[in-house]
Amino acid sequence: MKKTNFDAYSEAQMRDPTFAERFRQPGKAWDVALQLAALRRKAGLSQKELARQLKTTQQQISRLESPGYEGHSLSMLRRVARVLNAKVRLTFEPVSADRRTAVRKARTRFGTKR
C-alpha cells in the first residue's frame, strides 16, 4: 500500500512526545481524524480504496483524516465506521479550566486557532 501525505505527516508528528501523548489520549480536539486514519491503515486500505468503498473521493477521505478538519458529519462517520467494522460513539464532557487552556495552546500550535 502506497503511503499518503497524511501517513508521512502522522509518522513525523508521532516523533513529537507532546503530539504522541495527545494521540494516545481519547477525547482530544482532533482525535477523530487520527482514529480514522489508524482504523483505515489497520484495515489495510489506502485512502483511495476506502473512498471507492464509500462511493466518495480520496480527497474527502484525506479531509476526514486531517487533524485541522472540523466538518465531520455524523452520517459520514457512521458510513466510514461501517466499512471499517467499527462503531461511532459520541460523548459530551464538561471542560475544566486546565483543559480549555491546553486545547487553546494545541489549536494555536497546530494551526486550528479560533
N, C-alpha and C positions, 0 to 999 in steps of 0.2 A: 504494500500500500504506500503510495506516494505521500510524503509529508506536506502539509499545508502551511501557509504562512502562520496560521494560528498555532499549529503544532510547534513550530520553531519558536514562536513568541512565548508559549506557555513553558517550554523547556528552559528557555533563558530566564524567565521570571521565577521558576521554581528554584533557581540558584540563589535567589534573594531570600534570606531567612524570614523577613517580615512577610513577604508575599507567600512563601510556603506555609507559614503558620496560618495566615488568613484563609488559604486554600483548604487547609485541613479542618478548620472550624466551620461547621454548618451555620447558616443563618446570616452570613455576611452579605453586604450590599450587592456584590456581584457574583455570588457563589453559583447562581443558576447557570451562567454561561460556562463556567468551569466544569460543573457537573455534567452538562450536556456533552461537552467535548470528551470528557472521560468515559461516559457511557458509550458514545459513538465509537471511540477507539477500542473499548473493551469488546464491542460487538464486531470489531474487525471491519468497520465501514469507513470509507472516505466520506468527506462532505458531499461529494457528487453522488455517491451511491445512496447515501441517506436521502438526499434531495429527490432522487429518482423514485425511491420507495414512497416518499411523501407527496409526490407529484408537485414539487416546487423546484426552486433553483438552488444551485450551490451557493450563490450569493446570499440567499435567505438563511441558509444554514450557517454561513460564516457570520452573519449579523447576530443570529441567536447565540453563537459561541463567543461573541465579542464581549469582554468584560465591561466595556463602556456602553453597551446597548441596553436600553431600558424599555423597549417596545414589545416585550414578550407578552403574547396573548395567552390566556388560559387554554383556549381551544387549540392553539398551535402546540403548546407544551404537552397537552394530552395526546395529540397526534404523534409527536416525537416519542413520548413515553411508550405508547402502544407499540410502535415499530421497534423500540429498543428494549422491550419487555420490562418496563419499569412502571411506576405509578407516580403521579403528581400529588404532593402533599403541601398544603399551604397553611402557614400559621401566622398569627399576629401576636407580637410580644411587646410589652412595654419597653421603652427605650430609657436606659439610665443616662444620667449626665455624662458619665465616663464614656459610654459607648457612643453618644452623639459626637463627642469630641474626636474619638478615634475614627468614626466614619467620615467626619468632615475632613480630617487630615488625609485619610486614604483617598477620598474623592479628589482632593487637590493634587495629591501625588500621582494619581493615575489618570488625570485629565477629565474627570467627570464632575468637576466643581459645579455646584448650583448656586 
